[in-house]
Amino acid sequence: MIDYAKLKARTFSDVEQSYTKKDTMLYALGLGYGHDPMDENQLQFVYEKNLKALPTMAVVLGYPGFWMKDPDSGIDWVRLVHGEQSLTVHKPLPVEGTVIGRTNIKAVVDKGAGKGALVFQQRTLRDKATGDLLATLDHLTFCRADGGFSEKDGNGPKGGDAPPPSKPPVPETAPTAVCDLPTLPQAALIYRLCADDNPLHAEPAVAKAAGFPQPILHGLATYGVAGHAILKTYCDYDPTRLESLSLRFSAPVFPGETIRTEMWREGKRVQFRAKSVQRDLVVLSHGTADIG
């Protein structure tokens, strides 16, 4: 069971990570960039000539690892799900270099016995060479089996910290723009080389044991595809114009599906959601992005 005070005070060692231009290109290939060999806008992310780094690549850098699997976390890691992800861009990512990731626990929320708990962690990413703050990443995990910990302390059914503000739903009007992007059948096998090597995304037997008919695409890969849709639709493929990207994960994507991102723009703010075209199912919801 979660020990609120212990979890809230948990410390993390800084994560130093070096990456190369090949890593930058591999990340973009995992998201499907370069699908059209004649599209030079996409080529700038997957070819060394005039190479640029995607802002969403920050999600795979400086990550402290799957620490919730440690027994001393008090978390039933088997039943947790990645609930929400946010990125705030402070400076463009270099196409290669060394970054320092620093993680801390911002909030631990008890939703009550049988209702789960929320763990909100934040990571900052700095350029080691300059000390510049590159990005701030907020990661919300829904720990489905860990509610009720505050009752043991006599604090009532809902204790710990207050939950972070709810993300706004998309408007009920028709979207102002729609962007369909395909994913490769082997997308998860490529993306796992950049980040999460969980066999759920590679082995059919593991996927079936988890209740899926086949290996699923990483949630953060779907997140990156939504970022692609916004870069294409509103930023003219200029990565410096994407200032933030925030969303809620709703359902998994199967590699090979087409992701349709529906967008509503008002000024600098874009609200969006994403669907699997093949299943007509919302896979990302409550999305917001700020563009310059």
C-alpha positions in Angstrom: 0.0 0.0 0.0 1.1 3.6 -0.7 2.8 5.4 2.2 1.9 9.0 1.3 4.7 10.7 3.1 7.3 8.3 1.9 6.1 8.4 -1.7 5.8 12.2 -1.8 9.3 12.6 -0.4 10.8 10.0 -2.8 14.0 11.3 -4.4 15.4 10.5 -7.8 18.9 10.6 -9.1 19.5 12.9 -12.0 19.4 11.0 -15.3 22.1 12.0 -17.8 21.4 10.8 -21.3 23.4 11.4 -24.5 21.8 11.0 -27.9 23.0 11.2 -31.4 21.5 12.4 -34.7 20.6 8.8 -35.5 18.6 8.7 -32.3 16.8 11.8 -33.4 16.0 10.3 -36.8 14.9 7.0 -35.3 12.4 8.7 -33.0 10.8 10.4 -35.9 10.7 7.2 -38.0 9.0 5.5 -35.1 6.2 8.1 -35.4 5.8 7.6 -39.1 7.7 10.6 -40.5 9.0 10.0 -43.9 6.0 8.0 -45.0 5.8 10.1 -48.2 9.3 10.0 -49.7 8.5 13.2 -51.7 7.5 15.2 -48.7 10.6 17.4 -47.8 8.8 18.9 -44.8 8.9 15.4 -43.1 12.4 14.7 -44.5 14.0 17.3 -42.3 13.3 15.1 -39.3 14.6 11.8 -40.7 17.5 12.9 -42.8 20.9 14.2 -41.6 20.8 17.2 -44.1 19.3 20.2 -42.3 18.1 17.8 -39.5 15.7 19.1 -36.9 14.6 17.5 -33.6 10.9 17.0 -32.9 9.8 18.8 -29.7 7.9 15.7 -28.6 11.2 13.7 -28.4 11.6 15.3 -25.0 9.2 12.6 -23.6 11.8 9.9 -24.2 14.8 11.8 -22.8 16.1 11.8 -19.2 13.4 9.3 -18.1 14.0 7.8 -14.6 12.8 4.4 -15.7 9.9 2.2 -14.4 10.5 3.1 -10.8 6.9 2.2 -9.8 7.8 -1.4 -10.1 10.1 -1.1 -7.1 8.5 -2.8 -4.1 9.3 0.2 -1.8 7.0 2.4 -4.0 4.0 0.7 -2.4 2.3 0.7 -5.9 0.6 -2.3 -7.5 2.5 -1.7 -10.8 0.6 -4.4 -12.7 -2.6 -2.4 -12.6 -1.4 1.1 -13.3 -2.0 3.0 -16.5 -0.5 6.1 -18.0 -3.4 8.6 -17.6 -2.2 12.0 -18.9 0.9 13.6 -20.4 1.9 17.2 -20.8 4.9 18.9 -22.4 6.0 22.5 -22.1 8.8 23.5 -24.5 11.2 26.2 -23.3 13.9 25.9 -25.9 14.3 23.7 -29.1 15.9 20.4 -28.5 19.4 20.1 -30.1 19.6 17.4 -32.7 22.3 15.7 -30.7 23.8 16.3 -27.3 23.5 15.4 -23.6 20.6 16.2 -21.4 19.9 16.0 -17.6 16.5 14.8 -16.5 15.4 15.6 -13.0 12.2 14.1 -11.6 10.1 14.8 -8.5 6.7 13.8 -7.2 4.3 16.8 -7.4 1.2 15.2 -6.0 -0.3 11.9 -4.7 -4.1 11.8 -4.7 -6.2 9.2 -2.9 -9.5 8.8 -4.8 -10.8 6.4 -2.1 -10.9 2.6 -1.5 -11.7 0.8 -4.7 -11.3 4.0 -6.7 -7.6 4.1 -7.2 -4.9 6.8 -6.7 -3.2 9.4 -8.9 0.5 10.0 -8.9 1.6 13.2 -10.6 5.3 13.4 -11.4 7.2 16.2 -13.1 10.5 16.1 -15.0 12.6 18.9 -16.2 15.1 18.5 -19.0 18.2 20.6 -19.3 21.0 20.8 -21.8 24.1 19.6 -20.0 26.5 21.8 -22.0 24.6 25.1 -21.5 22.4 24.4 -18.4 19.4 25.7 -20.4 16.0 24.5 -19.5 14.7 22.7 -22.6 11.4 21.2 -21.5 9.1 20.5 -18.5 7.1 17.2 -18.6 4.1 16.3 -16.5 3.2 12.7 -16.2 0.0 11.5 -14.5 -0.3 7.8 -13.6 -3.6 6.2 -12.5 -2.8 3.5 -9.9 -6.1 1.6 -10.2 -5.4 -0.7 -7.2 -4.0 1.8 -4.7 -6.9 3.9 -3.4 -7.7 4.1 0.2 -4.2 4.7 1.6 -5.2 7.9 3.5 -8.0 6.1 5.4 -5.3 4.2 7.3 -4.1 7.6 8.6 -7.5 8.6 9.8 -7.7 11.4 7.2 -11.0 10.3 5.6 -11.7 8.6 2.3 -10.0 11.2 0.1 -6.7 12.4 1.4 -3.2 13.2 0.2 -3.0 16.1 -2.3 -5.6 17.8 -4.3 -5.9 16.5 -7.9 -4.4 18.7 -10.7 -6.9 20.7 -12.7 -9.0 18.7 -15.1 -8.2 19.0 -18.7 -10.9 20.7 -20.8 -13.0 18.5 -23.2 -13.1 19.4 -26.9 -15.9 21.7 -28.1 -19.2 20.0 -29.3 -19.0 21.9 -32.6 -17.4 20.5 -35.7 -13.6 20.6 -35.7 -11.9 23.4 -37.6 -9.3 21.0 -39.1 -8.8 17.2 -39.4 -5.5 15.4 -40.1 -5.2 11.7 -40.9 -1.8 10.1 -40.3 -1.0 6.4 -40.9 1.0 4.3 -38.5 3.3 1.6 -39.7 2.5 -2.1 -38.9 6.0 -2.2 -37.3 5.7 1.2 -35.6 5.9 -0.3 -32.1 9.0 -2.3 -32.9 10.7 0.9 -34.1 9.5 3.1 -31.3 10.6 0.7 -28.6 14.2 1.2 -29.7 13.9 4.9 -28.6 12.1 4.4 -25.3 9.9 1.7 -23.7 11.0 -1.9 -24.4 8.0 -3.4 -22.6 7.3 -6.8 -24.4 3.6 -5.8 -24.5 4.6 -3.8 -27.6 6.5 -6.6 -29.3 5.4 -10.2 -28.2 2.0 -11.5 -29.3 1.9 -13.9 -26.4 2.4 -11.1 -23.9 -0.2 -8.9 -25.5 -2.7 -11.7 -25.5 -2.0 -12.3 -21.8 -2.8 -8.7 -21.2 -6.1 -8.9 -23.0 -5.1 -7.5 -26.4 -5.4 -9.4 -29.7 -1.9 -8.2 -30.8 0.9 -6.0 -29.5 -0.2 -2.3 -29.0 1.5 0.9 -29.9 3.1 2.9 -27.1 0.8 5.6 -25.8 3.6 8.2 -26.1 4.0 7.2 -29.8 0.4 8.0 -30.3 1.1 11.3 -28.4 3.9 12.0 -30.9 1.5 11.3 -33.9 -0.9 13.9 -32.5 2.0 16.3 -32.2 2.8 15.6 -35.8 -0.8 16.5 -36.8 -0.5 19.8 -35.1 2.9 20.6 -36.6 1.6 19.8 -40.0 -1.7 21.6 -39.7 -0.8 24.7 -37.8 3.0 25.1 -37.6 4.0 24.5 -41.3 6.3 21.8 -39.9 8.3 24.4 -37.9 9.1 22.6 -34.6 10.0 25.9 -32.9 6.3 26.9 -33.1 5.0 24.1 -30.8 5.0 25.5 -27.3 3.0 22.9 -25.4 1.2 19.6 -25.9 -1.1 18.1 -23.3 -3.6 15.2 -23.4 -5.4 12.3 -21.8 -4.9 8.7 -22.9 -8.3 7.0 -23.7 -7.6 3.8 -25.5 -4.7 1.9 -27.1 -3.8 2.0 -30.8 -2.8 -1.0 -32.8 0.2 -0.5 -35.1 -0.9 -0.1 -38.7 -4.0 1.9 -37.8 -4.6 5.4 -39.1 -4.9 8.1 -36.4 -7.3 10.9 -37.2 -6.7 14.1 -35.2 -9.6 16.5 -34.9 -8.7 20.0 -34.0 -10.4 23.2 -32.8 -8.3 26.4 -32.9 -8.9 29.6 -31.1 -5.9 32.1 -31.3 -2.8 30.3 -30.0 -4.7 27.5 -28.4 -5.6 24.3 -30.2 -7.9 21.8 -28.6 -7.9 18.3 -30.1 -8.7 14.6 -29.8 -7.5 11.6 -31.8 -9.4 8.6 -33.1 -8.5 5.2 -34.6 -10.1 5.5 -38.1 -10.5 1.7 -38.4 -12.4 1.3 -35.1 -14.0 4.8 -34.9 -12.7 5.0 -31.3 -11.3 7.9 -29.4 -7.7 7.1 -28.3 -6.6 10.5 -27.1 -8.9 13.0 -25.5 -8.9 16.4 -23.7 -5.9 17.6 -25.8 -4.6 21.1 -25.8 -1.6 22.6 -27.6 -0.2 26.1 -27.7 1.4 27.3 -30.9 3.5 30.4 -31.7 
